Amino acid sequence: MAFQEIADHTKNVIDIVADKEHDKWHKLKEIGLEIAIIVFAVSLSIWFHSIGEHRHEQQQVRSFLLGLKRDLRADINQLYIIQNQDNQIEEKLKYLAGLNVAGEVKQEEFDQAYAMIGKKSQFNPQNSRYEGFTSSGKLITIENNILLERLTKLYQSYLPQVKQSEAEWTQRQNRLQDFLENDFSGNDDFKHHLALITSRKGQHLTDRAVDRTELLERYRQYIELGTMIIKDIDAAYPGNEKSSFFSQEK
């Protein structure tokens, strides 16, 4: 409707200019009034358009954040599962690192621990929603600056750190696994495996494979900040589904 009004008043200006009955001062006043009406109509139209655009943007932000909350729940639950699995791996590696070839070693227990070498789980974050929103340039439409800062810190700082620490722990395990598998003696029995593990190099590599202190700290940081973001989203959109997930024991 605003565009129709602008067109009507523009036509009025043209008619006033073409008017032969009134003097120029009368025409100028009439033209000034019509221009003022046009400017007001244009400003009003822009204002309404801006409100509509802002409302649409914030609806997109709401949809994004509520979806992101589900992604973070999945990430956090996955990390608790990975930590529990890795605890079992670490326990077996510690057992192998503490072996003494001169001591009594039960074959069944040894074989179970030996089979866990190189079984590291990998964290697969649900970050495609965040990457898509970021690549489209819409991340700046999030008006909560604290939430925005936490989001960028989680995905651009903490997540790469988690992946780096995972890669380093996996690399240490792979070195141990390569040492054990690149033996060309042809022996593949319990005593030979035990001899390799309890050798000087085997013990050194096993000791290094056990250490995941940095990785656990990176997991903790990701879980802690992810939980804070979920709470921020719940506070921003009260009445939506609450984030009632139960943290598993580490």
C-alpha positions in Angstrom: 0.0 0.0 0.0 2.9 2.4 0.8 4.1 2.0 -2.8 0.7 2.9 -4.2 0.6 6.0 -2.0 4.0 7.1 -3.1 2.9 6.7 -6.8 -0.3 8.7 -6.1 1.6 11.6 -4.5 4.2 11.6 -7.2 1.4 11.9 -9.7 0.1 14.8 -7.7 3.4 16.6 -7.9 3.4 16.2 -11.7 -0.2 17.6 -11.8 0.8 20.6 -9.6 3.7 21.5 -11.9 1.4 21.3 -14.9 -1.3 23.4 -13.2 -1.9 26.7 -15.0 -4.4 28.2 -12.5 -2.2 28.8 -9.4 0.9 31.0 -9.0 4.4 29.5 -8.4 4.3 30.1 -4.6 1.1 28.1 -4.2 2.6 25.4 -6.4 5.8 25.3 -4.3 3.8 24.9 -1.1 1.7 22.1 -2.6 4.8 20.4 -4.0 6.6 20.7 -0.7 3.7 19.1 1.1 3.5 16.2 -1.4 7.3 15.6 -1.1 7.0 15.6 2.6 4.3 13.0 2.4 6.4 10.9 -0.1 9.4 11.0 2.2 7.3 10.0 5.2 5.8 7.1 3.2 9.2 5.9 2.0 10.6 6.1 5.6 7.6 4.2 7.0 8.0 1.6 4.3 11.7 1.1 5.1 11.0 0.9 8.8 8.3 -1.8 8.3 10.6 -3.7 6.0 13.5 -3.5 8.5 11.2 -4.8 11.3 10.1 -7.7 9.0 13.7 -8.5 8.1 14.8 -8.4 11.7 11.9 -10.6 12.8 12.8 -13.1 10.0 16.5 -13.1 11.0 15.7 -13.7 14.6 13.3 -16.6 13.7 16.3 -18.1 11.8 18.5 -17.6 14.8 16.0 -19.2 17.1 15.7 -22.2 14.8 19.5 -22.5 14.5 20.1 -22.3 18.3 17.4 -24.8 19.2 18.8 -27.2 16.6 22.3 -26.5 17.9 21.2 -27.4 21.4 20.3 -30.9 20.1 23.7 -31.1 18.4 25.5 -30.2 21.6 23.5 -32.8 23.6 24.6 -35.4 21.2 28.2 -34.2 21.3 28.3 -34.3 25.1 26.7 -37.7 25.4 29.1 -39.0 22.8 32.1 -37.6 24.7 31.0 -39.3 27.9 30.7 -42.6 26.0 34.1 -42.2 24.5 35.7 -41.4 27.9 34.2 -44.6 29.3 35.5 -46.6 26.4 38.9 -45.0 26.7 39.0 -45.6 30.4 38.9 -49.3 29.6 41.7 -48.9 27.0 43.8 -47.0 29.5 43.3 -49.6 32.1 44.5 -52.3 29.8 47.5 -50.2 28.6 48.5 -49.6 32.3 48.3 -53.3 32.9 50.7 -53.9 29.9 53.0 -51.1 31.0 53.4 -52.7 34.4 54.2 -56.2 33.3 57.5 -57.8 34.2 58.6 -60.7 32.0 60.1 -62.4 35.0 56.7 -62.3 36.8 53.7 -64.5 36.5 51.4 -63.4 33.6 48.0 -64.9 32.9 47.7 -65.5 29.2 43.9 -64.8 29.1 44.3 -61.5 30.9 47.3 -60.5 28.7 45.5 -61.4 25.5 42.5 -59.2 26.5 44.7 -56.3 27.2 46.8 -56.8 24.1 43.7 -56.8 21.9 42.8 -53.3 23.1 45.9 -51.7 21.6 44.9 -49.2 18.9 41.2 -49.3 19.7 40.9 -45.6 20.3 37.5 -44.1 19.7 37.2 -40.8 17.7 34.9 -37.9 18.5 32.6 -37.0 15.6 31.1 -33.7 16.5 27.7 -32.6 15.2 29.0 -29.3 13.8 27.5 -29.2 10.3 24.7 -26.9 11.4 27.2 -24.5 12.9 29.4 -24.6 9.9 26.5 -24.0 7.5 25.2 -21.0 9.6 28.7 -19.5 9.7 29.4 -20.0 6.0 26.2 -18.2 5.1 27.3 -15.2 7.1 24.4 -15.4 9.6 26.4 -15.9 12.7 26.5 -12.1 13.3 22.7 -12.1 13.5 22.9 -13.6 17.0 22.3 -10.6 19.2 23.4 -12.3 22.5 27.1 -11.4 22.5 28.0 -13.7 25.4 26.4 -16.7 23.6 28.0 -15.7 20.3 31.5 -15.6 22.0 31.0 -18.9 23.6 29.9 -20.5 20.4 32.9 -19.3 18.5 35.2 -20.4 21.3 33.7 -23.9 21.4 33.8 -24.5 17.6 36.9 -22.5 16.6 39.1 -23.1 19.6 38.1 -26.0 21.8 37.0 -28.4 19.0 40.3 -28.1 17.1 42.2 -28.6 20.4 40.1 -31.8 21.1 40.9 -33.2 17.6 44.6 -32.3 18.0 44.8 -34.1 21.4 43.0 -37.1 19.9 45.4 -37.3 17.0 48.4 -37.2 19.3 47.0 -39.9 21.6 46.1 -42.0 18.5 49.6 -41.4 17.1 51.2 -42.7 20.3 49.1 -45.8 20.2 49.9 -46.3 16.6 53.6 -46.2 17.3 53.1 -49.0 19.8 51.0 -51.0 17.4 53.5 -50.5 14.6 56.3 -51.7 16.8 54.3 -54.9 17.7 53.1 -55.6 14.1 56.4 -54.9 12.3 58.2 -57.8 13.9 59.2 -60.2 11.1 60.2 -63.1 13.3 57.1 -65.0 12.3 56.1 -65.6 15.9 52.6 -64.7 16.8 52.1 -66.5 20.1 51.6 -65.3 23.7 55.2 -65.6 24.8 56.5 -63.6 21.8 53.9 -60.9 22.3 54.8 -60.7 26.0 58.5 -60.4 25.1 57.8 -57.5 22.8 55.7 -55.7 25.3 58.1 -56.1 28.1 61.2 -55.2 26.0 62.7 -51.8 26.7 61.2 -50.2 23.6 57.9 -51.9 24.2 57.6 -50.5 27.7 58.7 -47.1 26.6 56.0 -47.0 23.9 53.4 -48.5 26.2 54.1 -45.9 28.8 53.6 -43.1 26.3 50.4 -44.7 24.9 48.9 -44.6 28.4 49.1 -40.9 28.9 45.9 -39.0 27.9 45.9 -36.3 30.5 45.7 -33.5 28.0 43.0 -35.2 26.0 40.8 -35.6 29.1 41.2 -31.9 29.9 40.2 -31.0 26.4 37.1 -33.2 26.6 36.3 -31.6 30.0 36.5 -28.1 28.5 34.3 -29.0 25.6 31.7 -30.6 27.8 31.7 -27.7 30.3 31.4 -25.0 27.6 28.8 -27.0 25.6 26.7 -27.3 28.8 26.9 -23.6 29.4 25.7 -22.9 25.8 22.8 -25.2 26.3 21.8 -23.3 29.4 22.2 -20.0 27.5 19.8 -21.2 24.8 17.3 -22.4 27.3 17.4 -19.0 29.0 17.0 -17.2 25.7 14.0 -19.4 24.7 12.1 -20.4 27.8 9.2 -22.8 27.4 10.9 -24.8 24.7 12.2 -28.3 25.4 14.6 -28.3 28.3 18.0 -29.8 28.2 17.4 -32.6 30.7 20.1 -35.1 29.8 22.0 -37.0 32.4 25.7 -36.9 32.4 27.3 -40.3 32.5 30.1 -41.0 34.8 33.5 -40.4 33.4 
